[in-house]
């Protein structure tokens, strides 16, 4: 994260920030991101394969996303926001996403500690953004 990006927030408890690779900020790319019931944050570009972005998110309280744009990005358009239950099970299926889990012992332990019963609905929310750069 650049030195002055949201400087006060990232030092406070309950906040975190992480930059997406700049190569993803292409005109008309659609970025989807969501948090699952295990506290993991994923993103995908143009309906591509999900990428694990962050682990250990507290999902017991409201979640807010802050989009900090700089550089070549001139526009971010919020396309839609939907609950995962209405998105289709293949998008957030445990089998599909488990292939993208990190291999470090810290992240694996975090995943194991946060597993819920299979029959519980995913407490995930997806948002889609369209990026515009010129």
C-alpha positions, 0 to 999 in steps of 0.5 A, a space after each residue: 500500500 502506498 505510504 499515504 493511502 488511508 494512513 489513519 485507518 490501517 493503524 486502527 484495530 479492525 481495519 486492514 488495507 491491501 493493494 491489488 496488482 496495478 496490472 489489473 486496473 485496465 479499462 472495462 475490467 470488472 472486479 468482483 470481490 467478496 468475503 466468505 463465512 470463514 473470514 476470507 476475502 476473494 476477488 476475481 477479474 471478469 468472472 475469472 477464477 477466484 483469487 484468495 486476497 486476505 484471511 482472518 476477517 471478522 465477519 460478525 460485524 458490518 463490512 465496509 470496502 474503501 476503494 482508494 484510486 490513484 495513478 491511471 484509474 480515472 473512474 470506478 463504477 459500482 455495478 451491483 452488489 448481491 448476497 452470495 445465496 442468490 449468485 449460484 452455488 458454483 461461485 462460492 462452493 467450498 470445493 472450488 475455493 479450497 483449491 485457492 487456499 494458501 499453503 502456509 501454516 498460519 493461514 491453514 490454521 486460520 481456515 480450520 478454526 473458522 470452518 462452519 457446518 456445511 449446511 449453513 448458508 454462506 454469509 458472503 456478499 459480492 460486489 462488482 466494480 467496473 474500472 476505467 482508465 485511459 
